[in-house]
Amino acid sequence: MTTATLSRPAGPSRLSRVWSLASAETRLFVRNRTALVNSVVVPVLFVLAVPALGLDGGDLPFGGRLLVIAVGISLVMLTYYNLVTTYVARREELVLQRMRTGELTGVEVQVATAAPTVLVTVGQVALIAVGVVAIGEWTAPVDVVLPLVALVGGIVLMVLLAAATTGFTRTAESAQITGLPFIIVSTGLSGLFYPLSVLPETLGEVARFLPLTPVVELLQLGLAGQTWQGDAVDGSVWAAAGVPLAILAGWLVLGTLAARRGFAWAPRR
């Protein structure tokens, strides 16, 4: 007698699960006009306002300054802050708990929820880059890879730090308070608005180890071949990029650990 073996039907792959949830999150994001306007319009206004105020980041070419400012502001004001509020809002509405009861893993839920914000961040930077070309301020970067590494690494880091911040953020409204110290310190001491060389030497050295600083430094090295002190690199920019790359890698490790330990899936009463 032959016994037929029935194979269990395979479920959707991890990629398809993340894609489905990310698509749903994107549709919700587009329908929320307030969030859409805040995410798209406000960062662009910040980017355009900074050069007008004379906070130009040193001797970088104008087009390079705009791109550095666009990446820095988009990462902090859009990726980080928007994700903190999104994660917390989903948690308080018990959406995160419900999604974890199915086939989705925790990482898949976090990645899919972050997808719309990440797409808008990349779109913002691309928009500013097109604008720089349109106004005739585009100059060929010294190295193409370093700015891409800075952008990708910065996005991943902001997602991780946003997830970690939810651990001590009780409501979406309180994200304005819990995220404010990070936003002020990381942007103010990152070299985004002025070169770190204008700071006292000790403070400038310490500021290099803040989360956003290596991203800004890698952008300046790749786009204009300038160090955090505003000096032109004599030789390979990759040789000068060793320290900021190591600092960024260290923050990615710390961010991963903090996100694993601090991310709260259920409301904290």
Buried (B, 14 or more C-beta within 10 A) or exposed (E): EEEEEEEEEEEEEBEEBBBEBBEBBBEEBEEEEEBBEBBBEEBBEBBBEBBEEEEBBBEBBBBBBBBBBBBBBBBBBBBBBBBBBBBBBBBBEEEBBEBBEEEBBBEBBBBBBBBBBBEBBBBBBEBBBEBBEEEEBBEEBBBEEBBEBBBEBBBBBBBBBBBBBBBEBBBBEBBBEBBEEBBEBBBBBBBBBBBBBEBEEEEBEBBBBBBBBBBBBBBBBBBBBBBBEBEEBEEEBBEBBEBBBEBBEEBBEBBBEBBEEBBBBEBEE
